[in-house]
């Protein structure tokens, strides 16, 4: 009997050692409210990583369900707290956010009215996490919503394209967060779009898809665009961007994909979105309900190639403005799930490439 225990002891100890070194599964609480079309951004504060959600629209998906609420998730405690709401008489949808140093900067978006219409606003709101207060930045020269955003040198924020009321832009607007002023970055060669997704790593911008005006001049008003572009910022003049067209990414063209960059991985990640561009209700411009895609993919800046991360992502969602990359995975907060259901879910998706 003693001999059996002697033989089993190394096996048991080995099992305990393996169990002891298995990383703890991280699971964040749901957001304090069900929200979609919210702006999501990561901010380092007091040595901790915080994920912020700003504004968005609630489950009723009506003009009076738009929120100006702001929430902060401490990734250490895995808990959400309510922070000072975004200033203004009304909340907004389709705003985008970026973090510069210890501030989160929130740009534009749409204010809805009771008749189902809306107006694009030029607002720039700067959140000071240390004082839980909002400051006002210089207005966007051309008000915009549903733009893609990227950060350069931890100072300059690039707004790429987007929708300015009935006009779709192919311009790059650059916000100098240090001097609180705007620079013009010229135009990009791709189709003018809104609801596209992208991010920046070092001097490299990548954006994909979105919606454009229907060239056939018939319904639906807007259709999805199957275009992927990469831009390199000129080291001598940050207002100059050298654009090149990329091959199509894995999966089909989509609208309002969640996107975010990882400096450690040197990858820009994309997840979800819908093949069918839609109104804030989740119903497509073609009258059909939009549904989320289960595709998660990445652009590898080092290899200059696309990678499929997961073609069958659990609990897929759409209607996003931002994705945050943490060591544990890709964080997607809120959005619309199947059946156009507004969610409070916070998903952590694996960021490793799926093996075949």
Residue pairs with C-beta under 8 A, 6 or more apart in sequence:
26 75
26 78
26 328
26 348
27 78
27 348
28 73
28 75
28 78
28 80
28 331
28 346
28 348
29 73
29 78
29 79
29 80
29 346
30 344
30 345
30 346
31 53
31 71
31 73
31 80
31 333
31 334
31 344
31 345
31 346
32 69
32 71
32 80
32 82
32 344
33 58
33 67
33 69
33 71
33 344
34 58
34 59
34 334
34 342
34 343
34 344
35 53
35 55
35 56
35 57
35 58
35 67
35 69
35 334
35 342
35 344
36 56
36 57
36 61
36 319
36 334
36 335
36 336
36 342
36 343
37 55
37 56
37 57
37 93
37 94
37 256
37 280
37 319
37 321
38 53
38 54
38 55
38 56
38 321
38 333
38 334
38 335
39 53
39 54
39 55
39 56
39 95
39 96
39 97
39 106
39 109
39 321
39 322
40 51
40 52
40 53
40 54
40 97
40 258
40 320
40 321
40 322
40 323
40 324
40 331
40 332
40 333
40 334
41 51
41 52
41 54
41 97
41 98
41 99
41 104
41 322
41 324
42 49
42 50
42 51
42 52
42 99
42 260
42 324
42 325
42 326
43 49
43 50
43 51
43 52
43 99
43 102
43 103
43 104
43 129
44 50
44 99
44 102
45 102
45 129
45 130
46 130
48 74
48 75
48 76
49 74
49 75
49 76
49 326
50 72
50 73
50 74
50 75
50 129
51 72
51 73
51 75
51 324
51 331
51 333
52 70
52 71
52 72
52 73
52 83
52 97
52 104
52 127
53 70
53 71
53 73
53 333
53 334
54 69
54 70
54 86
54 95
54 97
54 104
54 106
54 127
55 66
55 67
55 68
55 69
55 70
55 86
55 91
55 92
55 93
55 95
55 106
55 109
56 66
56 67
56 69
56 91
56 93
56 334
57 65
57 66
57 67
57 91
57 93
57 280
57 342
58 65
58 66
58 67
58 342
59 65
59 341
59 342
61 280
61 281
61 282
61 340
61 342
63 112
63 113
63 114
63 116
64 114
66 90
66 91
66 92
66 93
66 111
66 112
67 91
68 85
68 86
68 87
68 88
68 90
68 91
68 92
69 82
69 85
69 86
69 91
70 82
70 83
70 84
70 85
70 86
70 127
71 80
71 81
71 82
71 83
72 80
72 81
72 83
72 129
73 79
73 80
73 333
73 346
74 81
75 326
83 127
83 129
83 132
84 127
84 132
84 133
84 134
86 92
86 106
86 125
86 134
87 125
87 134
87 136
88 123
88 125
90 111
90 112
91 111
92 108
92 109
92 110
92 111
92 121
92 123
92 145
93 109
93 110
93 112
93 118
93 145
93 280
94 108
94 109
94 110
94 145
94 146
94 163
94 194
94 195
94 321
95 106
95 107
95 108
95 109
95 145
95 321
96 106
96 107
96 108
96 109
96 146
96 147
96 148
96 149
96 159
96 321
96 322
97 104
97 105
97 106
97 107
97 149
97 321
97 322
98 104
98 105
98 107
98 149
98 150
98 151
98 157
99 105
99 151
100 151
100 154
100 155
100 157
100 177
101 154
101 177
102 128
102 129
102 130
103 126
103 127
103 128
103 129
103 177
104 126
104 127
104 129
105 124
105 125
105 126
105 127
105 137
105 157
105 175
105 177
106 123
106 124
106 125
106 126
106 127
107 123
107 124
107 140
107 144
107 147
107 149
107 157
107 159
107 175
108 120
108 121
108 122
108 123
108 124
108 140
108 143
108 144
108 145
108 147
108 159
108 162
109 120
109 121
109 123
109 145
110 118
110 119
110 120
110 121
110 145
111 118
111 119
111 121
112 118
112 280
113 119
119 165
120 143
120 144
120 145
120 163
120 164
120 165
121 143
121 145
122 139
122 140
122 141
122 142
122 143
123 136
123 139
123 140
124 136
124 137
124 138
124 139
124 140
124 175
125 134
125 135
125 136
125 137
126 134
126 135
126 136
126 137
126 177
127 133
127 134
127 135
128 134
128 135
137 175
137 177
137 180
138 175
138 180
138 181
138 182
140 159
140 173
140 175
140 182
141 173
141 182
141 184
142 164
142 169
142 171
142 173
143 164
143 165
144 159
144 161
144 162
144 163
144 164
144 169
144 173
145 162
145 163
145 164
145 194
146 162
146 163
146 194
146 195
146 196
146 210
146 256
146 321
147 159
147 160
147 161
147 162
147 169
147 194
148 159
148 160
148 161
148 162
148 196
148 197
148 198
148 199
148 207
148 259
149 157
149 158
149 159
149 160
149 198
149 199
150 157
150 158
150 160
150 198
150 199
150 200
150 205
150 261
151 157
151 158
151 200
152 158
152 200
152 203
152 233
152 238
153 238
155 176
155 177
155 178
156 174
156 175
156 176
156 177
156 183
156 238
157 174
157 175
157 177
158 172
158 173
158 174
158 185
158 200
158 205
159 172
159 173
159 174
159 175
160 172
160 188
160 196
160 198
160 205
160 207
161 168
161 169
161 170
161 171
161 172
161 188
161 192
161 193
161 194
161 196
161 207
161 210
162 168
162 169
162 194
163 169
163 194
163 195
168 192
168 193
168 194
168 212
168 213
169 192
170 187
170 188
170 189
170 190
170 191
170 192
171 184
171 185
171 186
171 187
171 188
172 184
172 185
172 186
172 187
172 188
172 241
173 182
173 183
173 184
173 185
174 182
174 183
174 184
174 185
174 238
174 239
175 181
175 182
175 183
176 182
176 183
183 238
183 239
184 239
185 238
185 239
185 240
185 241
186 239
186 240
186 241
188 229
188 231
188 241
188 243
189 229
189 243
189 245
190 225
190 227
190 229
190 243
190 245
191 212
191 225
191 227
192 212
192 213
193 209
193 210
193 211
193 212
193 225
193 227
194 210
194 211
195 209
195 210
195 211
195 255
195 256
195 277
196 207
196 208
196 209
196 210
196 211
196 225
197 207
197 208
197 209
197 210
197 254
197 256
197 257
197 258
197 259
197 270
197 273
197 320
198 205
198 206
198 207
198 208
198 259
198 268
199 205
199 206
199 259
199 260
199 261
199 268
200 206
200 261
201 261
201 262
201 263
201 266
201 267
201 268
201 301
202 263
202 301
203 232
203 233
203 235
204 230
204 231
204 232
204 233
204 301
205 229
205 230
205 231
205 232
205 233
205 241
206 228
206 229
206 230
206 231
206 246
206 268
206 299
206 301
207 228
207 229
208 227
208 228
208 229
208 249
208 253
208 257
208 259
208 270
209 224
209 225
209 226
209 227
209 228
209 253
209 254
209 255
209 257
209 273
210 224
210 225
210 255
211 222
211 223
211 224
211 225
211 255
211 277
211 285
212 222
212 223
212 225
213 221
213 222
214 220
214 221
214 222
214 223
219 285
219 286
220 277
220 284
220 285
220 286
220 287
221 285
222 277
222 285
223 277
223 285
224 252
224 253
224 254
224 255
224 275
224 276
224 277
225 253
226 248
226 252
226 253
227 245
227 253
228 245
228 246
228 247
228 248
228 249
229 243
229 244
229 245
229 246
230 243
230 244
230 245
230 246
230 299
231 241
231 242
231 243
231 244
232 241
232 242
232 244
233 240
233 241
234 240
234 241
234 242
246 299
246 306
247 306
249 270
249 297
249 299
249 306
250 295
250 297
250 306
250 307
250 308
250 311
251 293
251 295
251 297
251 311
252 275
252 293
252 295
253 275
254 272
254 273
254 274
254 275
254 293
254 295
254 318
255 273
255 274
255 275
255 276
255 277
255 278
255 290
255 318
256 273
256 274
256 318
256 319
256 320
256 321
257 270
257 271
257 272
257 273
257 293
257 318
257 320
258 270
258 271
258 272
258 273
258 317
258 320
258 321
258 322
258 323
258 330
258 332
258 335
259 268
259 269
259 270
259 271
259 320
259 322
259 323
260 268
260 269
260 322
260 323
260 324
260 325
260 330
261 267
261 268
261 269
261 325
262 268
262 269
262 325
262 351
265 298
265 325
265 351
266 300
266 301
266 302
267 298
267 299
267 300
267 301
267 307
267 351
268 298
268 299
268 301
269 296
269 297
269 298
269 309
269 323
269 325
269 330
269 351
270 296
270 297
270 298
270 299
270 323
271 295
271 296
271 297
271 309
271 313
271 316
271 323
271 330
271 332
271 349
272 292
272 293
272 294
272 295
272 296
272 313
272 316
272 317
272 318
272 320
272 332
272 335
273 292
273 293
273 318
273 320
274 290
274 291
274 292
274 293
274 318
274 319
275 290
275 293
276 284
276 286
276 288
276 290
276 291
277 284
277 285
277 290
278 284
278 285
278 290
279 285
281 340
282 289
282 290
282 319
282 336
282 340
283 289
283 290
283 340
284 290
289 339
289 340
290 318
290 336
290 340
291 318
291 338
291 339
291 340
292 316
292 317
292 318
292 335
292 336
292 337
292 338
293 316
293 318
294 310
294 311
294 312
294 313
294 314
294 316
295 308
295 310
295 311
295 313
296 308
296 309
296 310
296 311
296 313
296 330
296 349
297 306
297 307
297 308
297 309
298 306
298 307
298 309
298 351
298 353
299 305
299 306
299 307
300 306
300 307
307 353
308 353
308 354
309 349
309 350
309 351
309 352
309 353
309 354
310 349
310 350
310 354
311 354
313 349
314 347
315 337
315 345
315 347
316 337
316 338
317 332
317 334
317 335
317 336
317 337
317 343
317 345
317 347
318 335
318 336
319 335
319 336
320 332
320 334
320 335
323 330
323 331
323 332
324 330
324 331
324 333
325 331
325 351
326 348
328 348
329 348
329 349
329 350
329 351
330 348
330 349
330 350
330 351
331 346
331 347
331 348
331 349
332 346
332 347
332 349
333 345
333 346
333 347
334 342
334 343
334 344
334 345
334 346
335 342
335 343
335 345
336 342
336 343
337 343
337 345
